[in-house]
Amino acid sequence: MRTSLKFLLLFLVLKHISINAVAQEAAKPPRVLVVMAHPDDESTFSVTLYKIAKEQHGTVDLFVITNGEAGFKYATLAEAFYGRDLTDEQTGRQNLPRIRKQELMNAGKILGVSEYHFAGQQDSKFTLNERQPLDSCWNVTLVGKELKKVLLSKSYDFVFCLLPEADTHGAHKAAALLSLDIVHSLPEGRRPTLLGATLKNKTGQTLAYTSLRNYPETEATTDTAAFVIDRTASFSYHNRVNYKVIANWEIAEHKTQGVTQMTMNEGDLEEFWFFKQNDAGRFEKCRQLFDKLKLTPYLAKTY
């Protein structure tokens, strides 16, 4: 009888420890690393990053692969602002790495970014071919080594990248492929959950995502988004304010990128896909995070 009682007490103690460990893990502020090709790609999930850093008191860091020097063609209005002939290719490529790095850090201040990691790779040109940056422009071995080092040093819960759709920028696809490869190479117990994101309007067609041809690692668990953040969620006096304010503030910092600037007020939903290579048991942790992010912590006031 005493032996049975001892086993029962031991079981209850272990169960209590396990429950507390799970609760503590769920209560910890999330740690997120964004892996992106260019110094404005974070705009796709700007509101999600803001809510994680500012509202959930989590950590948001950015890993930027290229210098962004190929973005000179639409810098017309930024020429007077910076006093440089930025639409001239030679002048633009020479000055944009420095300027775009500062623009990103200005934007990151709005979002609450903690750390920046710049891999310093060449931004050659726009292409739909993911092999162009991987085979011709980027030192993939060096970038992968640096990314792995960052991931292991900070023990991130999540990695965000742009969803590698077939018709998106080749460098965006390349960044996602690199992220998937490096995360999968980590020890099993140290792999963060990797999510791919895109932006859409509520009136737009629902995206039915399929994996990239010849890249089975890009397969997601569902063809439609698993998690969504609504930029139009309203709050403040008479519900006259929504999170598009944050998205617009953030985009406004990327002054050299005229096309990005033209996306002001576009995009109602930040949508996220859960890749199949993730540990399926992490899906619930993702759901818990996005349930918290759906909340607006601003109390209504009367005047």
Helices and strands as residue ranges (DSSP letters): H 2-27, E 31-36, G 41-45, H 46-50, I 51-55, E 59-66, H 76-82, H 89-111, E 115-121, H 131-132, I 133-137, H 140-154, E 158-162, H 170-185, G 188-190, E 193-200, G 216-218, E 227-230, E 234-235, G 237-239, E 241-242, H 244-252, H 258-261, E 269-274, G 280-282, H 283-293
